Amino acid sequence: MSTKHVWLTLATLAVGAWAVAASAQSTVHLYIYDTHTGAVTQATGPMERDPYNASFSNNGKLVVHDLTDTVTFAEQMLGVTDLTTGTTTELGIFGDNAVWSPNGKQIAYGNFSEWVNSGYDPNVPVQLRVIPAAGGVPVAVRDWALDPSWSNNSRRLAFLDTNNGYIGTLGLDGTETRLDFDPLGSYDGA
């Protein structure tokens, strides 16, 4: 084998190794669009998972979002990105569609990982959970609910009931209201 072929082979192996390392990093990023200036700024730096479904903190300096692994399809995590540094920190919890409360004190999210890991056991519920924004232990506030949205006073959550397909609201004091709006059509025929 000639020297030319050896170098070409090494260069090909090096490019292949770089491509594998590069594919482990996300090519999906969050961007901020300034409605006053029209400027678009990349908000997230290099990370191993793809960020989706961002929600701003009340001070506008942080976003909470999903972290999805599209390479190994590991469970979806939640992360927080600091918009001043572009640094993303995993929260160490599995979840989906996290939203920051308007008062900045809590983050609500849906969690279906235990249900999926159980093999979709109907005795293991999908849960709507709340965690302090500063970190801590998540609290399940309702079973069989996803897609939270906060009220302006941070005391109630709108949610989608996953069993019956209706929209409802839940007070952090435990009061619940079923709305007449049924986005998915009734499963129970009502």
Solvent accessible surface area in square Angstrom, and as a share of the most:
residue,aa,sasa,rsa
1,M,186,0.83
2,S,54,0.35
3,T,97,0.56
4,K,157,0.67
5,H,100,0.44
6,V,62,0.36
7,W,165,0.58
8,L,111,0.55
9,T,66,0.38
10,L,90,0.45
11,A,52,0.40
12,T,84,0.49
13,L,115,0.57
14,A,63,0.49
15,V,99,0.57
16,G,34,0.33
17,A,66,0.51
18,W,177,0.62
19,A,47,0.37
20,V,108,0.62
21,A,64,0.50
22,A,40,0.31
23,S,70,0.45
24,A,52,0.40
25,Q,89,0.39
26,S,12,0.08
27,T,123,0.72
28,V,49,0.28
29,H,42,0.19
30,L,27,0.13
31,Y,119,0.45
32,I,54,0.28
33,Y,133,0.50
34,D,54,0.28
35,T,110,0.64
36,H,175,0.78
37,T,103,0.60
38,G,37,0.35
39,A,53,0.41
40,V,94,0.54
41,T,84,0.49
42,Q,87,0.39
43,A,6,0.05
44,T,4,0.02
45,G,19,0.18
46,P,111,0.70
47,M,22,0.10
48,E,136,0.61
49,R,37,0.13
50,D,12,0.06
51,P,2,0.01
52,Y,89,0.34
53,N,80,0.41
54,A,51,0.40
55,S,19,0.13
56,F,110,0.46
57,S,7,0.05
58,N,89,0.46
59,N,91,0.47
60,G,35,0.33
61,K,118,0.50
62,L,50,0.25
63,V,4,0.02
64,V,0,0.00
65,H,0,0.00
66,D,2,0.01
67,L,4,0.02
68,T,34,0.20
69,D,20,0.10
70,T,69,0.40
71,V,98,0.56
72,T,99,0.57
73,F,162,0.67
74,A,46,0.36
75,E,61,0.27
76,Q,41,0.18
77,M,21,0.09
78,L,0,0.00
79,G,0,0.00
80,V,21,0.12
81,T,0,0.00
82,D,43,0.22
83,L,43,0.21
84,T,107,0.62
85,T,96,0.56
86,G,19,0.18
87,T,80,0.46
88,T,36,0.21
89,T,82,0.48
90,E,92,0.41
91,L,58,0.29
92,G,57,0.55
93,I,24,0.12
94,F,76,0.32
95,G,5,0.05
96,D,26,0.13
97,N,40,0.21
98,A,1,0.01
99,V,34,0.20
100,W,24,0.08
101,S,1,0.01
102,P,59,0.37
103,N,62,0.32
104,G,17,0.17
105,K,136,0.58
106,Q,38,0.17
107,I,1,0.01
108,A,0,0.00
109,Y,0,0.00
110,G,0,0.00
111,N,4,0.02
112,F,69,0.29
113,S,11,0.07
114,E,77,0.34
115,W,69,0.24
116,V,57,0.33
117,N,101,0.52
118,S,48,0.31
119,G,55,0.53
120,Y,122,0.46
121,D,47,0.24
122,P,108,0.68
123,N,131,0.67
124,V,43,0.24
125,P,33,0.21
126,V,5,0.03
127,Q,31,0.14
128,L,0,0.00
129,R,42,0.15
130,V,11,0.07
131,I,8,0.04
132,P,58,0.36
133,A,28,0.22
134,A,109,0.84
135,G,40,0.38
136,G,50,0.48
137,V,118,0.68
138,P,39,0.25
139,V,88,0.51
140,A,48,0.38
141,V,46,0.26
142,R,39,0.14
143,D,63,0.33
144,W,51,0.18
145,A,0,0.00
146,L,32,0.16
147,D,62,0.32
148,P,7,0.05
149,S,59,0.38
150,W,30,0.11
151,S,35,0.23
152,N,145,0.74
153,N,83,0.42
154,S,3,0.02
155,R,165,0.60
156,R,69,0.25
157,L,0,0.00
158,A,31,0.24
159,F,3,0.01
160,L,33,0.16
161,D,5,0.03
162,T,40,0.23
163,N,75,0.38
164,N,50,0.26
165,G,0,0.00
166,Y,16,0.06
167,I,41,0.21
168,G,0,0.00
169,T,28,0.16
170,L,6,0.03
171,G,3,0.03
172,L,72,0.36
173,D,117,0.61
174,G,55,0.52
175,T,74,0.43
176,E,79,0.36
177,T,65,0.38
178,R,119,0.43
179,L,68,0.34
180,D,150,0.78
181,F,136,0.57
182,D,43,0.22
183,P,56,0.35
184,L,101,0.50
185,G,37,0.36
186,S,36,0.23
187,Y,140,0.53
188,D,88,0.46
189,G,72,0.69
190,A,102,0.79
